[in-house]
Amino acid sequence: MPKHTLNPNNWVDLYSDYLFNYTITRVNDRVIAQDLVSETFLAGLNAMKNFKGEAAERTWLISILKRKIIDYYRKVNSNKGKAEVRMTYNDSESEGDWLEERIADPFDKTAEDSIENEELADAIQSCIAKLPKKQAEVFKKKTILNQETETISKELNITASNLWVIVHRARVALASCLEKNWF
């Protein structure tokens, strides 16, 4: 089988549309998709010396792009909650603090912001109450009370991966509930 070679002079003409279409379906934002494709080409240029010719040029660029998309989502997720405010959570079973990212800047609080924060806290508590019992329990323990995954898993006799599935489902349900009842 002949080894594949790289020809970066043709990348934009040959692959930009394909890479853009691949990216836009994963990030849903034209500007971000364009940036990721550009970063892919740049990373490809920088990594040319590592190209072994075992894959086609397009396949190699797609593998770089996939890593760029993953990095993008890691960065987005690591930035969640940078402007957070503490919300105290109390119910008959437990209490604790929960960081909520959809709240006004804490350094620029007005009376209106405080009211909005209280309304959000009430809406979140109301939405948590609508979750299935086990989902609500796992969500509170992990997200609100910041208990360790291993502790919760042992206590509720579930696997760590099951715990994260339950937390994810709870977050999706809460987002939907908040969208309907608070925004």
C-alpha positions in Angstrom: 0.0 0.0 0.0 1.5 3.4 -1.0 2.2 5.9 1.8 0.0 9.0 1.8 1.6 12.4 1.6 0.7 15.9 2.8 0.1 18.9 0.6 -0.9 21.8 2.8 -1.2 24.1 -0.2 -4.4 22.4 -1.2 -6.0 21.9 2.3 -8.3 24.9 2.1 -9.5 24.1 -1.4 -9.9 20.4 -0.8 -11.0 20.0 2.8 -12.3 23.3 4.3 -15.9 22.7 3.3 -15.9 19.1 4.5 -14.2 20.0 7.8 -16.6 23.0 8.3 -19.7 20.8 7.8 -18.3 18.2 10.1 -17.7 20.8 12.8 -20.9 22.9 12.5 -22.9 19.8 13.2 -21.0 19.4 16.5 -20.7 22.9 17.8 -23.7 24.6 16.2 -22.0 28.0 15.8 -20.5 29.2 12.5 -17.8 31.4 14.0 -16.6 28.7 16.4 -16.7 26.1 13.6 -14.6 28.4 11.3 -12.1 29.0 14.2 -11.8 25.3 14.8 -11.2 24.5 11.2 -8.5 27.2 11.0 -6.9 25.8 14.2 -7.0 22.4 12.7 -5.1 23.6 9.6 -2.6 25.4 11.8 -2.1 22.4 14.0 -1.7 20.2 10.9 1.1 22.5 9.7 2.8 22.3 13.0 2.5 18.5 13.2 3.5 17.7 9.6 6.8 16.2 10.8 4.8 13.6 12.8 2.7 12.5 9.8 3.5 8.9 9.1 1.5 8.5 5.9 -0.5 5.7 7.3 -3.8 7.6 6.8 -5.2 9.7 4.1 -4.6 13.5 4.4 -8.3 14.2 5.1 -8.5 11.4 7.7 -5.5 12.8 9.4 -7.0 16.3 9.4 -10.3 15.0 10.8 -8.5 13.3 13.7 -6.8 16.7 14.5 -10.2 18.4 14.2 -11.9 15.9 16.5 -9.3 16.7 19.2 -9.9 20.5 18.6 -13.6 20.0 19.1 -13.0 18.0 22.3 -10.6 20.7 23.6 -13.3 23.3 22.8 -15.9 21.5 24.9 -13.4 20.9 27.7 -12.7 24.6 27.8 -16.4 25.6 27.7 -17.1 23.2 30.5 -14.2 24.3 32.6 -15.3 27.9 32.3 -18.8 27.1 33.7 -19.5 28.8 36.9 -16.7 31.5 36.7 -19.3 34.2 37.8 -21.2 32.2 40.3 -23.1 33.1 43.4 -23.8 30.8 46.4 -27.3 29.7 46.9 -28.3 28.2 50.2 -30.3 25.0 49.8 -32.6 23.8 52.6 -35.2 21.1 52.7 -36.5 18.7 55.4 -33.8 16.2 54.6 -30.7 18.2 54.1 -29.1 21.6 53.7 -26.0 23.0 51.9 -24.7 25.5 49.4 -25.1 25.1 45.7 -23.2 27.2 43.1 -25.5 28.3 40.4 -24.1 29.9 37.3 -27.2 31.6 35.9 -27.0 34.5 38.4 -26.0 38.1 38.1 -22.4 39.3 38.7 -21.9 39.2 42.5 -19.8 42.5 42.4 -22.7 44.4 40.8 -25.7 43.3 42.8 -28.8 45.4 43.1 -32.0 44.7 45.0 -33.5 43.5 41.8 -30.6 41.0 41.4 -31.2 39.7 44.9 -34.9 39.2 44.2 -34.0 37.4 40.9 -31.6 35.2 42.8 -34.2 34.2 45.3 -36.7 33.6 42.5 -34.1 31.4 40.8 -33.4 29.5 44.0 -37.2 28.9 44.5 -37.5 27.8 40.9 -34.6 25.4 41.2 -36.0 23.9 44.4 -39.4 23.5 42.8 -37.8 21.8 39.8 -35.7 19.4 42.0 -38.9 18.4 43.8 -40.4 17.3 40.4 -37.5 14.9 39.7 -37.9 11.2 40.4 -36.9 10.5 44.0 -33.6 8.6 43.3 -32.6 11.2 40.6 -33.3 14.1 43.1 -31.4 12.3 45.8 -28.3 11.6 43.7 -28.3 15.1 42.2 -28.5 16.8 45.7 -25.8 14.6 47.1 -23.4 15.1 44.2 -24.1 18.6 43.0 -25.5 20.4 46.0 -23.8 18.8 48.9 -20.6 18.0 47.0 -20.3 14.4 48.3 -17.7 12.2 46.8 -18.8 9.9 43.9 -17.5 6.8 45.7 -19.4 7.7 48.9 -22.7 8.2 47.1 -22.2 5.1 45.0 -21.6 2.9 48.0 -24.5 4.4 50.0 -27.0 4.0 47.1 -25.5 0.8 45.8 -24.9 2.2 42.3 -21.9 2.3 40.0 -20.0 5.5 39.5 -21.0 5.6 35.8 -24.6 5.1 36.7 -24.3 8.0 39.2 -23.0 10.3 36.4 -25.9 9.1 34.1 -28.4 10.0 36.8 -26.7 13.4 37.4 -26.7 14.1 33.7 -30.4 13.2 33.4 -31.3 15.3 36.4 -29.4 18.3 34.9 -31.2 17.9 31.6 -34.6 17.7 33.4 -33.7 20.7 35.6 -32.7 22.8 32.6 -35.9 22.0 30.8 -38.0 22.7 33.9 -36.2 26.0 34.6 -36.6 27.0 30.9 -40.4 26.5 31.2 -40.9 27.9 34.7 -38.3 30.6 35.3 -37.0 32.2 32.1 
